[in-house]
């Protein structure tokens, strides 16, 4: 592969894959030293590769400062391409080695509520059935998980719909009914309007349930205070039980919480309560034997839905 440099001669310069890999690591970690540690080399090699890449492209990619490095505008433009090249190389290696036996790395993500309510048994069963697969799973908000799949940091993720992204294939795996959770002092949804200052207890920005809660309250003409953002489901339920505020979660989570927390669950109108959980992955990504096995097990676990993704490998 090659880029045309911006130097006076405008000669075509070959860009080495190792230089792109180094650039991606430095940009992601914000430090030459940390990139050297990750790539198992010394900092002088990192510096030399970055200097070579900048010379070949004829423009600076990094700004050096006391805290590390940051990207120039040229570096910001190059970074997505470097990431795509690294992802494509990794997929090529997986495809070449894939003989039909599920093995290798499979990095997935999901909503914390979905993981607790639906996915834990499937993940456990999959790990036991395919011990040669290095399964990694992380929780996050829908917005974060979708971006991680698009950027190649995750092979796939379970997120709340709807999702409309041209680079993603998706399939509905199950539907949830959402419930509004409050302290027992609030006996009905009508009681929310009478509160002087209502606070929502939510996950960080990017959570689809948070967006639905804010939309529901706004449509109901209810004024709310600044949301209280918490990082765990237990913390949210604890604050709701204490009367600090209200939240919106799947009905299955609410039913489990009723046994542990002193809370009240309120039904929402059907059109506002129903939410689909989707499994998303990149359309252009190779479907490894490990991924195919996981999806097959998930579907046989009772996840139902129609897919817009082809099951054949790309």
C-alpha positions as CSV (number, residue, x, y, z in Angstrom):
1,X,0.0,0.0,0.0
2,X,1.2,3.6,-0.4
3,X,0.4,7.2,0.0
4,X,1.5,10.2,-2.0
5,X,3.6,12.5,0.1
6,X,3.1,16.2,0.3
7,X,6.8,17.0,0.0
8,X,8.2,19.1,-2.9
9,X,8.8,16.0,-5.1
10,X,5.3,14.6,-4.4
11,X,6.9,11.1,-4.8
12,X,4.8,8.1,-3.9
13,X,6.0,6.8,-0.5
14,X,5.4,3.3,0.8
15,X,4.0,3.1,4.3
16,X,5.0,0.1,6.3
17,X,2.4,-1.8,8.2
18,X,4.5,-1.8,11.4
19,X,4.5,2.0,11.2
20,X,0.7,2.1,11.0
21,X,0.5,-0.3,13.9
22,X,2.8,1.9,15.9
23,X,0.9,5.0,15.0
24,X,-2.4,3.4,16.1
25,X,-1.0,2.4,19.4
26,X,0.6,5.8,20.1
27,X,-2.6,7.6,19.2
28,X,-4.8,5.3,21.3
29,X,-2.5,5.3,24.4
30,X,-1.4,9.0,24.1
31,X,2.2,8.0,24.9
32,X,5.3,6.7,23.2
33,X,6.3,4.9,26.3
34,X,3.0,3.1,26.8
35,X,2.9,2.2,23.1
36,X,6.4,0.7,23.4
37,X,5.3,-1.4,26.4
38,X,2.2,-2.7,24.5
39,X,4.2,-3.5,21.4
40,X,7.0,-5.1,23.4
41,X,9.8,-2.8,22.1
42,X,11.8,0.1,23.3
43,X,10.7,3.8,23.1
44,X,13.5,4.6,20.7
45,X,12.0,2.2,18.1
46,X,8.6,3.8,18.5
47,X,10.1,7.3,18.0
48,X,12.0,6.1,14.9
49,X,8.9,4.5,13.3
50,X,6.8,7.6,13.9
51,X,9.5,9.8,12.5
52,X,9.7,7.6,9.4
53,X,5.9,7.6,8.9
54,X,5.8,11.4,9.2
55,X,8.7,11.7,6.8
56,X,7.0,9.4,4.3
57,X,3.7,11.3,4.5
58,X,5.4,14.7,4.5
59,X,3.5,16.1,7.5
60,X,3.5,15.9,11.3
61,X,1.0,13.5,12.8
62,X,1.8,14.0,16.5
63,X,2.3,17.0,18.8
64,X,4.8,16.2,21.5
65,X,4.3,17.7,25.0
66,X,5.1,17.0,28.6
67,X,2.0,14.8,29.2
68,X,2.7,12.6,26.1
69,X,1.5,13.1,22.6
70,X,-1.7,14.3,20.9
71,X,-2.8,14.1,17.2
72,X,-2.5,16.9,14.7
73,X,-5.3,17.4,12.3
74,X,-3.5,15.1,9.8
75,X,-3.1,12.5,12.5
76,X,-6.8,12.6,13.2
77,X,-7.6,12.1,9.6
78,X,-5.2,9.1,9.3
79,X,-6.3,7.4,12.5
80,X,-9.5,5.8,11.2
81,X,-7.7,4.3,8.2
82,X,-5.0,2.9,10.5
83,X,-7.6,1.3,12.6
84,X,-9.3,-0.3,9.6
85,X,-6.1,-1.6,8.3
86,X,-5.3,-3.2,11.7
87,X,-8.7,-4.7,11.9
88,X,-8.5,-6.1,8.4
89,X,-5.2,-7.7,9.0
90,X,-6.5,-9.3,12.2
91,X,-9.5,-10.7,10.3
92,X,-7.3,-12.0,7.6
93,X,-5.3,-14.0,10.1
94,X,-8.4,-15.3,11.7
95,X,-9.9,-16.3,8.3
96,X,-6.6,-18.1,7.2
97,X,-6.4,-20.1,10.4
98,X,-10.2,-20.9,10.7
99,X,-10.6,-24.5,9.8
100,X,-14.2,-24.7,11.1
101,X,-13.3,-25.4,14.8
102,X,-14.4,-22.6,17.1
103,X,-11.3,-21.2,18.7
104,X,-9.3,-18.0,19.1
105,X,-10.6,-14.7,20.5
106,X,-14.2,-13.6,20.6
107,X,-14.7,-10.1,22.1
108,X,-18.4,-9.2,22.8
109,X,-20.3,-6.6,24.7
110,X,-23.7,-5.9,26.1
111,X,-25.9,-3.8,28.3
112,X,-25.4,-4.5,32.0
113,X,-29.1,-5.1,32.4
114,X,-29.2,-7.5,29.4
115,X,-26.2,-9.4,30.7
116,X,-27.6,-9.9,34.1
117,X,-31.1,-10.8,32.9
118,X,-30.5,-12.8,29.8
119,X,-27.0,-13.5,28.7
120,X,-25.1,-14.9,31.7
121,X,-26.4,-18.5,31.2
122,X,-25.5,-18.4,27.5
123,X,-22.0,-17.0,28.1
124,X,-21.4,-19.7,30.7
125,X,-22.7,-22.5,28.5
126,X,-20.7,-21.3,25.5
127,X,-17.4,-21.1,27.6
128,X,-17.9,-24.7,28.7
129,X,-18.8,-26.0,25.3
130,X,-15.9,-24.2,23.4
131,X,-12.9,-24.0,25.8
132,X,-10.6,-23.2,22.9
133,X,-12.4,-19.8,22.4
134,X,-11.0,-17.0,24.4
135,X,-14.3,-15.3,25.2
136,X,-14.2,-11.7,26.6
137,X,-17.3,-9.8,27.5
138,X,-17.7,-6.2,28.6
139,X,-20.7,-4.1,29.6
140,X,-21.5,-0.5,28.4
141,X,-24.2,1.8,27.1
142,X,-25.8,1.3,23.7
143,X,-24.0,4.3,22.3
144,X,-20.6,3.1,23.5
145,X,-21.1,-0.5,22.4
146,X,-22.2,0.5,18.9
147,X,-19.1,2.7,18.5
148,X,-16.8,-0.1,19.8
149,X,-18.3,-2.5,17.2
150,X,-18.0,0.1,14.4
151,X,-14.3,0.8,15.4
152,X,-13.5,-2.9,15.6
153,X,-12.9,-3.0,19.4
154,X,-15.7,-5.5,19.7
155,X,-16.7,-8.3,17.4
156,X,-20.3,-7.8,18.3
157,X,-22.6,-6.5,21.0
158,X,-26.1,-6.8,22.4
159,X,-27.7,-3.3,22.4
160,X,-31.1,-1.6,22.7
161,X,-32.8,-0.8,19.4
162,X,-33.6,0.8,17.2
163,X,-30.2,1.1,15.5
164,X,-29.7,2.6,12.1
165,X,-26.0,2.4,11.0
166,X,-24.9,1.6,7.4
167,X,-21.8,-0.3,8.6
168,X,-23.7,-2.6,10.9
169,X,-25.7,-5.8,10.4
170,X,-28.2,-6.5,13.1
171,X,-30.7,-9.0,14.2
172,X,-33.4,-8.8,16.9
173,X,-32.7,-11.4,19.6
174,X,-35.6,-10.6,22.0
175,X,-38.0,-7.9,23.1
176,X,-38.2,-6.3,26.5
177,X,-41.0,-4.5,28.3
178,X,-39.7,-1.5,30.3
179,X,-41.1,-0.4,33.6
180,X,-40.7,2.8,35.6
181,X,-39.2,2.2,39.0
182,X,-39.9,4.5,41.9
183,X,-40.0,4.4,45.7
184,X,-43.2,3.0,47.3
185,X,-44.2,6.5,48.2
186,X,-45.1,7.2,44.5
187,X,-48.3,5.1,44.0
188,X,-49.0,5.9,40.3
189,X,-47.5,7.7,37.3
190,X,-49.9,10.6,37.9
191,X,-48.1,11.1,41.2
192,X,-44.9,12.1,39.4
193,X,-46.4,15.4,38.2
194,X,-47.0,16.5,41.8
195,X,-43.4,16.2,42.9
196,X,-41.7,19.6,43.4
197,X,-38.4,18.3,42.0
198,X,-38.1,14.9,40.3
199,X,-34.6,13.4,39.7
200,X,-33.8,10.6,37.4
201,X,-31.3,7.9,38.4
202,X,-29.5,6.7,35.3
203,X,-26.4,5.3,33.7
204,X,-24.1,7.7,31.9
205,X,-25.0,9.5,28.7
206,X,-25.5,7.1,25.8
207,X,-27.8,4.8,27.7
208,X,-30.9,4.1,25.6
209,X,-33.1,3.5,28.7
210,X,-32.1,6.9,29.9
211,X,-33.1,8.5,26.7
212,X,-36.5,6.8,26.7
213,X,-37.1,7.9,30.3
214,X,-36.3,11.5,29.5
215,X,-38.5,11.4,26.5
216,X,-41.4,9.9,28.5
217,X,-41.2,12.5,31.2
218,X,-40.9,15.3,28.7
219,X,-44.0,14.1,26.8
220,X,-45.8,13.9,30.2
221,X,-44.9,17.5,30.9
222,X,-42.9,16.6,33.9
223,X,-40.0,18.9,34.8
224,X,-36.9,17.0,36.1
225,X,-33.8,18.0,37.9
226,X,-30.3,17.2,36.7
227,X,-29.9,13.4,36.4
228,X,-27.9,11.5,38.9
229,X,-25.5,9.3,36.9
230,X,-24.3,6.1,38.5
231,X,-22.1,3.3,37.3
232,X,-23.9,0.1,38.5
233,X,-27.3,-1.4,38.5
234,X,-27.3,-2.0,42.2
235,X,-26.4,1.6,42.9
236,X,-29.3,2.8,40.8
237,X,-31.8,0.5,42.5
238,X,-30.5,1.5,45.9
239,X,-31.1,5.2,45.2
240,X,-34.5,4.6,43.8
241,X,-35.5,2.6,46.9
242,X,-34.2,5.4,49.1
243,X,-36.5,7.9,47.3
244,X,-33.7,9.8,45.6
245,X,-35.3,9.5,42.2
246,X,-36.8,7.3,39.5
247,X,-35.4,5.1,36.7
248,X,-36.5,3.0,33.7
249,X,-35.4,-0.6,33.4
250,X,-36.5,-3.8,31.8
251,X,-39.5,-5.5,33.5
252,X,-37.4,-8.6,34.2
253,X,-34.9,-6.6,36.1
254,X,-37.7,-4.9,38.0
255,X,-39.2,-8.2,39.0
256,X,-35.9,-9.4,40.3
257,X,-35.3,-6.1,42.1
258,X,-38.6,-6.3,43.9
259,X,-37.4,-9.2,46.0
260,X,-34.3,-7.3,47.1
261,X,-35.3,-3.6,47.1
262,X,-38.3,-1.7,48.5
263,X,-39.4,-0.3,45.2
264,X,-42.5,0.0,43.1
265,X,-42.8,-0.8,39.4
266,X,-45.2,1.1,37.2
267,X,-46.4,0.0,33.7
268,X,-45.9,2.3,30.8
269,X,-48.1,2.7,27.7
270,X,-47.2,-0.2,25.3
271,X,-45.7,2.0,22.6
272,X,-43.3,3.5,25.1
273,X,-42.6,0.3,27.1
274,X,-41.5,-2.1,24.3
275,X,-37.8,-2.2,23.3
276,X,-36.0,-4.6,21.2
277,X,-32.5,-6.0,22.0
278,X,-30.4,-6.4,18.9
279,X,-27.1,-8.1,18.2
280,X,-25.0,-5.9,16.0
281,X,-21.7,-6.6,14.2
282,X,-19.9,-5.0,11.3
283,X,-21.3,-5.9,7.9
284,X,-17.9,-6.3,6.3
285,X,-16.5,-8.4,9.2
286,X,-15.5,-12.1,8.7
287,X,-17.9,-14.4,10.6
288,X,-15.5,-16.7,12.4
289,X,-16.4,-20.2,13.5
290,X,-16.4,-18.9,17.1
291,X,-18.8,-16.2,16.2
292,X,-21.1,-18.5,14.2
293,X,-21.1,-21.0,17.1
294,X,-22.0,-18.2,19.6
295,X,-24.9,-16.9,17.5
296,X,-26.2,-20.4,17.0
297,X,-26.2,-21.1,20.7
298,X,-27.8,-17.8,21.4
299,X,-30.6,-18.5,19.0
300,X,-31.2,-21.9,20.4
301,X,-31.3,-20.5,23.9
302,X,-34.7,-18.9,23.0
303,X,-33.6,-15.6,21.4
304,X,-35.9,-15.1,18.5
305,X,-36.0,-12.5,15.7
306,X,-35.4,-11.8,12.1
307,X,-31.9,-10.9,10.8
308,X,-30.9,-8.6,8.1
309,X,-27.4,-10.2,8.1
310,X,-26.4,-13.1,5.9
311,X,-25.2,-16.1,7.8
312,X,-22.7,-17.0,5.2
313,X,-19.1,-15.9,5.8
314,X,-17.7,-12.9,4.0
